[in-house]
Amino acid sequence: MTRWMRWNVRASALVCMALATFPISGLGQAFAPDGDDALGLARIKPYTAARVSSSNRFVASNDDSKRILPGETLVMADLKGAGVVTHIWITVADSEFAWPRLLRIRVYYDGHKTPSVDAPLGDFFAVGHGSERNVFSNMVRDSSMGRARNSYWPMPYRRSCRITVTNEGRRMAAMFYYHVDYRKYESLPEDVGYFHAYYRQERPARQGHNYVFLDIKGAGHYVGTVMSVVQTQVSWFGEGDDLFYVDGATKPQILGTGSEDYFNEAWGLRDITGPWTGTPITEGEKLGSRLTGYRWHIPDPIPFKTSLWAGIEHSGWTANPDGSVRSGFEERPDFFSSVAFWYQKGVNEGLAEPPYGEDRLPLGNAKQLSIENAINEVTTEQGKATVLKEVDWEKDLLSFEAEGPGAKIHVPINIPEDGRYELIGLIAQAPNYGDYAALMDGKPMNLDERQPSTSEIPLPGPEVMYNYLPEVYVARDWALGMVDLTKGRHTLTFVCMGKDSHSAGYNFGINDIVLEKMPDLTEAQNPADESGPSATAGAGPVYRGRPLGDYLRSLKTASGPARVRTLHALGEFGADGSDAVPALTTALSDADGDVRAAAASSLAKIGRGDAATVEALTHAFQDPENRVRIMAGVALRSLGPKAGPAVPQLTAALKDSALDVRLAAAQALGAIGAKSEPAVPALAAILTDKNEGRFMFRTAMIALGQIGPAAKGAIPVLKEIAAKRPDSTAAETILLIEGRGSEARTYY
């Protein structure tokens, strides 16, 4: 049997195992898995296989990715009829720290406004903290240092399935590639449940309460958990037992014996992944150490008929200030986050809105320092520092050519205020890189200063970053340590400790340094759940059990983060949210930047507005915050030709200092169409501007094609480009402008 044949049979068997969790008796040939018997793969299939992807429709183009601006939502798939999504593959090039926590994947079934899947992209694919790591499991497979993400969760739907990804960060997801593979059926049986996945967090875990994975009403079966922890104290966090209360039971029917035991490990945790369980991130027992573990309940799903409570204790070992043991089992205030996976009859409407964007970051905040910009202040010993541009998909590196062990590179960093900080280094790996340790102001970082018990191996010294890799990879997130720092200038030093025997050198490269300030544990970090059907539910479409009117009434009295959450919720009604447009338009002039950004984001999702809305969005291009200007452009794009009065401001925005704003303006001009004729000279000029990158080049060309015959003035420039760059789709753009788009070579 060839390697391909072995893989194909295994993949079919995995889909079969997942489908076997459905109560699918008596299905006949209407809906049958492939590997349910020895001849399963050989049987003629009763379904049609299909895929939607990010692929470019023009045959001549290799630009097969999408770009997702900050605040923007990309619709990956909008499927009609009955079917099952069997596989999702995603890979992303993004330079923002923890972007897998900032991109949010949602799946909607059968026209519901409430998503049944709602989770950060990274956590959905079994890796928390916004990190990238390999995972080799049956339901999720992440490879290429975690950059290639695959989900094999079957997602059945009866009438429709819409899959979206929202960029809730502050930087563009520059290249977003995806496949969504699915099957079309004539119908699905009544006893097939809907796949759900739901993210929640507690920072810190609530005192006196067990941490909750899921607390729902309904009928279905629980099939998996992804759990992540940031330690706010030293020592072993994981003595907490997993607990499952089924159908209102007062005692758990399923009770565990410890956190590592729930992930089917023992005597602590280590980096490992397997078919049903794994821990792709384990950083020990130091202050700030991170963990992610997954547990797929595919061999042992947990059925429930009326309700399910699933969770875990947050107790473990604690230490005294001198490092000695305080207790072997005591509640700890660690930071917990999780994704629960389950199948359920119907769509669940009773869960609270998950945290938005930066609130999901491991510590709820992050300051990303582009240290390569400080090259003139960097000093070295036994080596030379330089800056390498666009090493790996537009990521710049501070590079250190080291002579050997003991070589050092000293990087100044400015701390904005006194506090306890977790430092994350986005460290490159390469064939000629060495092994390094970090120092802060000359003192080793990542030290565990506790005294080991007599039965323990002595605790190691500074953690060493082993940076040899047969290929160039930018960049792994290394936790450098949590330290108390005063406001002002400090020096972060990286010292060479040696190298791998396969490495061709002792070099070192770092993309960025990230500062995460530890929040005050005495302050409430967990907003109250605002969930469950309201008393007026049933009055038209609902989002999380509440109709639009409920959210509009809440908006009148909401303030702070609650106001921002409500504004975002209004956008989830889409075209049915027209009644919210006046309130959202008013919010564009709010003093709070979070409010203005949320209002623009929701207007973009609703895609409705009048002259007052267009005027307010046009004025928003004067906003001091990039994210507001970006979302104003996205919202105007959603209005199409109705946004014609904004063309002068959009044309001026093509010169904005922020690339993402320029991209949003060009996209809006294209969506407006023929009314954007006055912007054609500015768009054509972008095509020959050597200072503009490929993203603006491609976007301007697409916009000209969308403007159509009114963009005929750009044809001479496009002809020059078509002659020089046959892969630029300039020839296709000319056909679109000339009204001959049907002659272009396309795949769809």
Buried (B, 14 or more C-beta within 10 A) or exposed (E): EEEEEEEEBEBBBBBBBBBBBBBBEEBEEBBBBBBBEEEBBEEEEBBEEEEBBBBBEBEBBEBEBBBBBBBBBBEBBEBEBBBBBBBBBBBBBBBBBBBBBBBBBBBBBBEBBBBBBBBBBBBBBBBBBBBBBBBBBBBBBBEEBBBBBBBBBBBBBBBBBBBBBBBBBBBBBBBBBBBBBBBBBEEBBEEBBBBBBBBBBBBBBBEEEBBBBBBBBBBBBBBBBBBBBBBBBBBBBBBBBBBBBBEEBEEBEBEBEBBBBBBBBEEEBEEBBBBBBBBBBBBBBBBBBBBBBBBBBBEEBBBBEEBBBBBBBBBBBBBEEEBEEEBEEEBBBBBBBBBBBBBBBBBBBBBBBBBBBBBBBBBBEBBBBEBBEBEEEBEBBBBEBEBBEEBBEBBBBBBBBBBEBBBBBBBEBEBEEEBBBBBBBBBBBBBBBBBBBBBBEEEBBBBBEBEEEEEEEEBEEBBBBBBBBEEBBBBBBBBBBBBEBEEEEBBBBBBBBBBBEEBEBBBBBBBBBBBBBBBEBEEEBEBEEBBBBBEEBEEEBBBBBBBBBBBBBBBEEBEEEBBBBBBBBBBBBBEBBBBBBBBBBEBBEBEEEBBBBBBBBBBBBBBBBEEEBBBBBBBBBEBEBBBBBBBBBBBBBBBBEBBBBBBEBBBEBBEBEBBBBBBBBBBBBBBBBEBBBEBBEBBBBBBEEEEBEEBBBBBBBBBBBBBBEBBBBBBEBBEEBBEEEEEBBBBBBBBBBBEEBEEBEBEE
